[in-house]
Amino acid sequence: MCRVIKFRIWDSEEKKMISPDRIHSIRGEATRAMKEEAPHLTLMQFIGIKDKNGIDIYEDDIVKKNNVRYGTEYIEFYKVVFDHGGFCIKYLHGNDPKEKKSYIMGFEYLKNGLLHNTEIVGNIHQNQELKDGAG
């Protein structure tokens, strides 16, 4: 099975997301030029996994996961990042007062089911309040 490679771009000057269908070709030269000539553009890659609603998950997305532990429901928010040579999710915040996490879970763990019950709730560029814990 082949993995789909696609990107989206955040334009911080225009404050808008450029969707994959509007990006015609991105190669190494294009990404280098983008960093040097257009630092207001942030390239994000599709991680190869969809959320519970069938929506593609990209770097910098914020996903929400509902967990039930000992009969109590907890909501946790994670940021999708590229770290340690692959895609990961990094814990941002949640409503369990006992949990003070700051861990990163790798792609193999994600691919094996951690993200199948998650929902994209935004991204770090358009939803700062979710990143900071106010959401």
Steps between C-alpha positions, in 0.01 A plus 500: 500500500639840404489794736339814362733800508326837502545838660315810604643846568420760766540858377558714810474826303163417347392302810369213290568136428590397146350157441674207329298538181644852453862387531614381158858387555727505798856378473811555709579821311153637564516440874847658523385803299189525714707522819735760355265711288167447672556440872131575561410164342502187716496162323314215675495138387212252517602232752327213321223457759143631515303598811178326611302712251718401205683836484870502408732579792789740428799627694399784736144369536354483848307184570264422787483155657238384747624245752308319770695393807333345802156612381599866453527663157807711432566718198857541379641727230809417294703686238618305194875552452794362303761397756745215559504423125125458460151624572397507864240655723602718791273535801376860544241490779196321637245507777652232724646696794730210592666487161791731434628351176746631251563192293525421133356183343655372178340416167498121544289543812272745317461274197406209726187667626566797729362749248201299377281654774637852475341803338674796340386811685728754334864581442766707675484777241128574501406384850754634749247462784500121453878488510512703820231304679210744489296286260 
